[in-house]
């Protein structure tokens, strides 16, 4: 490989990257489509199941899960670098406890039990009310072996809030590491890594190796969207490192095409291989330690990283190419599309917390219809999207207390959209 010139200046003041907010919003909205699909999936043991199922959902979902949740962790890591620089390790830890810890506790006590209760209600012999079920759900004990999910119980589960649990714990671990890491050592590590990515393709291949190894050796956890909890930690830490120096971002733009080609090749080989292993009697591609299962997990892990580099690098290329053109006409207000973007950017965490209990509740009624799968699926998606947005708009965003409980900043003012001469978006963060 040959070296390519990269600007050696480290990252300074954070530049607003609206494409990151757009990706976050896209992934969270996409989760409504994904979880609605699990109602009809043959393999997955979702809370509510339709009588008729299909394998098509597994294939379609595979092209999304390979990059979607890893992207959220990577973007969270990117933001953590700037937040740590601005607040320090202690301030960052406090901010994460408020923005993630408070919503986690609140949602665990109020919203999380809804889905497992509805699962029980699918049994005609079960007649326990929600209030009767709640104490049994909250009957927990400590189990450090399940870290970071140290609370365990017969009926208790982290549900879809596993993402918030991981993100909070990984942020606190990062704060502890940064507070104890000598500044000179951190600078030397950054310089060594920045020198390594001067070579073409290095930002694609070097991080892909540990992710592929973790995915192969620890296995893929179906409960966490098909990725190992430790792979998510790597994505989070890699995002933190990538934000620390502009040379990493430049390398991602440079190698975006390479990453795209690699992702397509790995998926073209790995996805059929995964389905072949999954179709073998008695085989489990998620956890088996056989050569075929290890092989498809290596391809899956490497493909995930290549997808992230390709998506972020190509979007950054496009944004850099358009940088000379103004985003809006000076003096004019933002259009409807930008207002929607600002609205969703602020709503990401509340929408994430709200969506799954609503999907499960809607599906509980819809699966009883005598209708084709396509009609039921579209009905669940449409109703869930509408109800989730209504719940957010009417019950969360309009008052200080509810915004605080769902991890949102500031007053319940209308979300603002950045223009070249205007203020930054007022947003919520995962």
Secondary structure, DSSP 8 states (H G I E B T S, - for coil): --B------B--S----HHHHHHHHHHHHHHHHHHHHHTTBSS---SS--SS-BSHHHHHHHHHHTTHHHHHHHHHHHHHHHHHHHHHHHHHHHHHIIIIIHHHHHHHHHTTHHHHHHHHHTSTT----HHHHHHHHT--EE-GGGTT--EE-SS---GGGHHHHHHHHHHHHHHHHHHHS-HHHHHHHHHHHHHHTTBTTHHHHHHHHHHHHHHHHH---GGGTTS-HHHHHHHHHHHHHHTTBHHHHHHHHHTHHHHHHHHHHHHHHHHHHHHHHHHSTT--TTT--SHHHHHHHHHHHHHHHHHHHHHHHHHHHHHHHTTTS-SS-TT----HHHHHHHHHHHHHHHHHHHHHHHHHHHHHHHTTSSS-HHHHHHHHHHHHHHHHHHHHHHHTTTSHHHHHHTT--S-S-------TTS--------
